[in-house]
């Protein structure tokens, strides 16, 4: 997952459009089917690894909110 992919996300996209941009979430929430979490790691030139999480919230078939956590 790249910042370019995340920047393509916007409220109103359908679930199918999100899958086209981001791919299927590895672990869809079994407790909340309207929330998809994507976890990714990045490495800087000094080999420091950071993990980030992007949570997508849907209302029916439409993307409503995007939360990015460092």
N, C-alpha and C positions, 0 to 999 in steps of 0.2 A: 504494500500500500504506500502510496506517495502523497505528498502535499497536493500535487496536481490533481490526483483523483479526488481527494477530499474537497478541493476547491470547486469541483464540478457539481457537488451536491448542493441542492437548494430545496427549500420547502415546495411542495407541490409535485415533486417527482413521484412516479409510481414505484411500487416494489420492484417491478421488472426493470425499470430504468436504473434503479439503485444497483440491482444485481449486475446489469450491464457495465456500470462504472466500477463497482467495488468487488464484484464477485459475491458468492454466497457467504454469509457469516459462518465461521467455523463452528461456533456453538450458539445457535439461536436460543434465547431464553425460554426455558420451559415454563417459567412462572408468568411471563408477560410476552404474549405473542406479538405485541405491538412495539417491542423493543429489540433491536439488533445491535450487538456489540462486535466491534472489530478491534483487534489488538495487534499492534505492530511494533517492531523494534527498529531502531536506526543506530548506525555507528558513525561517529565523527572521525576525522583524520587521526586522532590520537587513540583510536580504538575504544573510546568510551561508548558504552551501549546505553541507550535510553528506551524505555517502553512508553508507548502512548496508547490510549484507548479512545475510540470514537464510538459513541452511542447514538443510534438513530431511533427516533420515536415516530411511529406511524399512527394515523387515525384512519382506520380502515385500510385502504390501499394507498393512501397518500402520505408522503413524508411530511411531518409537521415540525420536527425539531432536531437539531444536530448539536451534540455536546462533545467537545474534544477535551480530554483530560491528559495532562502530561504524566 
